[in-house]
Amino acid sequence: MRLAALLLFTSLAFAEPPADVRDFFRTAAEALVNDDASAFLAKFDRSLPGYDTLRGHVQGLLAGHDVGSSIEIVNHEGDNQRRTLELDWVLVTTEKAANHSNGITRRRIVKCRIERRGKQWKITAFEPVEFFKY
C-alpha cells in the first residue's frame, strides 16, 4: 500500500512542468492581455516556421481587439533544454471600437516546442499559427 501511494505521489509530482516553463507561458498570456505584441512575439524564435505570418496575425489581433488569454499546459515532455508541449489556450476577444460588444471565445489545443536560448526559453515550433488570426 505504501508503495502504491508513493508511486501515485511521484506521478502527480512529475505531472506538472517546471516553474520556469509555467512562468514562461504565464508571461506570454499577460503580454497579450497587456496589448504588448512585442513582448509576446519576443517569446518566439524568429526562425520559427511561419514566424512572419504569426507576427502579422498577432499584430492584427491586438490592433483591433482587447484580448483575454489563458493557457493551461495539458501535456509536456522533455528536459531543461528542450520541451514539447500541448497547451489548452483560450482567447477572449472584444473589438476595441465596440461600446458594448460581447467577447468572442476561441479555444484550441495548440502544439509547440520550446528550447533554451541562453537562459531563456523560446518557442521554436507552434501549430497552428492561424490560432491568432482575426
Secondary structure as the mmCIF struct_conf table of DSSP 4:
data_model
#
loop_
_struct_conf.conf_type_id
_struct_conf.id
_struct_conf.beg_label_comp_id
_struct_conf.beg_label_asym_id
_struct_conf.beg_label_seq_id
_struct_conf.end_label_comp_id
_struct_conf.end_label_asym_id
_struct_conf.end_label_seq_id
HELX_RH_AL_P HELX_RH_AL_P1 ARG A 2 ALA A 15
BEND BEND1 GLU A 16 GLU A 16
HELX_LH_PP_P HELX_LH_PP_P1 PRO A 17 PRO A 18
HELX_RH_AL_P HELX_RH_AL_P2 ALA A 19 VAL A 33
TURN_TY1_P TURN_TY1_P1 ASN A 34 ASP A 35
HELX_RH_AL_P HELX_RH_AL_P3 ALA A 37 LEU A 41
TURN_TY1_P TURN_TY1_P2 ALA A 42 LYS A 43
STRN STRN1 PHE A 44 PHE A 44
TURN_TY1_P TURN_TY1_P3 ARG A 46 SER A 47
BEND BEND2 LEU A 48 LEU A 48
TURN_TY1_P TURN_TY1_P4 PRO A 49 GLY A 50
HELX_RH_AL_P HELX_RH_AL_P4 TYR A 51 GLY A 64
STRN STRN2 HIS A 65 GLY A 78
BEND BEND3 ASN A 80 GLN A 81
STRN STRN3 ARG A 82 GLU A 95
TURN_TY1_P TURN_TY1_P5 LYS A 96 ALA A 97
BEND BEND4 ASN A 99 HIS A 100
HELX_LH_PP_P HELX_LH_PP_P2 SER A 101 GLY A 103
STRN STRN4 ILE A 104 ARG A 117
TURN_TY1_P TURN_TY1_P6 GLY A 118 LYS A 119
STRN STRN5 GLN A 120 GLU A 127
HELX_RH_3T_P HELX_RH_3T_P1 VAL A 129 PHE A 132
#
